Amino acid sequence: RVIDDMLQRMLQRLGVTPPTGYKYTSHSLRKGAASGAYAEGVTDFRICHYGGWSAKAGTVYLYIDPSFPPSVGGHYFFNWLVRTPQ
């Protein structure tokens, strides 16, 4: 609840509103992070590790939106998690 309240205050200050019929919550942050990392090529295992999900449970797939496009911001935040060939 505390995170949701903080998020609402920050979004209000920034003038950001969700689409009609939607509400941004702490789960929106988790979904955005998981989807952004996936779009940058981060492995499912690493997304699970940093998101606090069990890699065996498959819960992470409820959060990953495969249509989420790569972005400059996503690259900035998640590229360090992409394993480079040695």
C-alpha positions as CSV (number, residue, x, y, z in Angstrom):
1,R,0.0,0.0,0.0
2,V,2.8,2.4,0.8
3,I,4.5,1.8,-2.6
4,D,1.1,2.3,-4.3
5,D,0.6,5.6,-2.5
6,M,4.1,6.9,-3.3
7,L,3.6,5.9,-7.0
8,Q,0.3,7.7,-7.2
9,R,1.9,10.9,-5.7
10,M,4.9,10.7,-8.1
11,L,2.7,10.2,-11.2
12,Q,0.4,13.0,-10.1
13,R,3.4,15.3,-9.8
14,L,4.6,14.3,-13.3
15,G,1.1,14.7,-14.8
16,V,1.0,11.0,-15.8
17,T,-2.4,9.3,-15.9
18,P,-3.2,5.8,-16.9
19,P,-5.5,5.0,-19.8
20,T,-9.2,5.1,-19.0
21,G,-10.3,2.1,-17.0
22,Y,-6.7,1.3,-15.7
23,K,-4.8,2.2,-12.6
24,Y,-1.1,2.1,-12.1
25,T,0.0,0.1,-9.0
26,S,3.2,-1.4,-7.6
27,H,2.4,-4.4,-9.8
28,S,2.6,-2.0,-12.8
29,L,6.2,-1.4,-11.8
30,R,6.9,-5.1,-11.6
31,K,5.3,-5.7,-14.9
32,G,7.1,-2.8,-16.6
33,A,10.5,-3.9,-15.2
34,A,10.0,-7.5,-16.2
35,S,8.7,-6.6,-19.7
36,G,11.5,-4.0,-20.1
37,A,14.2,-6.5,-19.1
38,Y,12.8,-9.1,-21.4
39,A,12.7,-6.7,-24.3
40,E,16.4,-6.0,-23.8
41,G,17.2,-9.8,-23.9
42,V,17.6,-10.5,-20.2
43,T,17.2,-14.2,-19.5
44,D,14.0,-15.4,-17.8
45,F,16.2,-16.8,-15.0
46,R,17.7,-13.4,-14.2
47,I,14.3,-11.7,-14.4
48,C,13.0,-14.2,-11.9
49,H,16.0,-13.7,-9.6
50,Y,15.8,-9.9,-9.5
51,G,12.0,-9.8,-9.5
52,G,11.8,-12.3,-6.6
53,W,9.9,-14.9,-8.5
54,S,10.6,-18.6,-8.5
55,A,12.0,-19.7,-11.8
56,K,10.1,-23.0,-11.5
57,A,6.7,-21.5,-10.8
58,G,6.2,-19.6,-14.0
59,T,4.6,-16.6,-12.3
60,V,7.0,-14.3,-14.1
61,Y,5.1,-15.0,-17.4
62,L,2.1,-13.3,-16.0
63,Y,4.2,-10.1,-15.7
64,I,6.2,-10.2,-19.0
65,D,4.5,-8.5,-21.9
66,P,6.2,-9.9,-25.0
67,S,4.9,-7.1,-27.2
68,F,6.9,-4.5,-25.0
69,P,9.4,-2.9,-27.4
70,P,13.1,-2.3,-26.5
71,S,13.8,1.3,-25.6
72,V,16.7,3.6,-24.7
73,G,15.5,3.6,-21.1
74,G,15.2,-0.2,-21.0
75,H,18.7,-0.5,-22.4
76,Y,20.0,1.9,-19.7
77,F,18.4,0.1,-16.8
78,F,18.7,-3.5,-17.9
79,N,21.6,-4.0,-20.3
80,W,24.0,-4.8,-17.4
81,L,21.9,-8.0,-16.9
82,V,22.5,-9.2,-20.5
83,R,25.3,-11.7,-20.6
84,T,27.8,-11.0,-23.3
85,P,29.6,-13.7,-25.2
86,Q,33.1,-14.3,-23.9
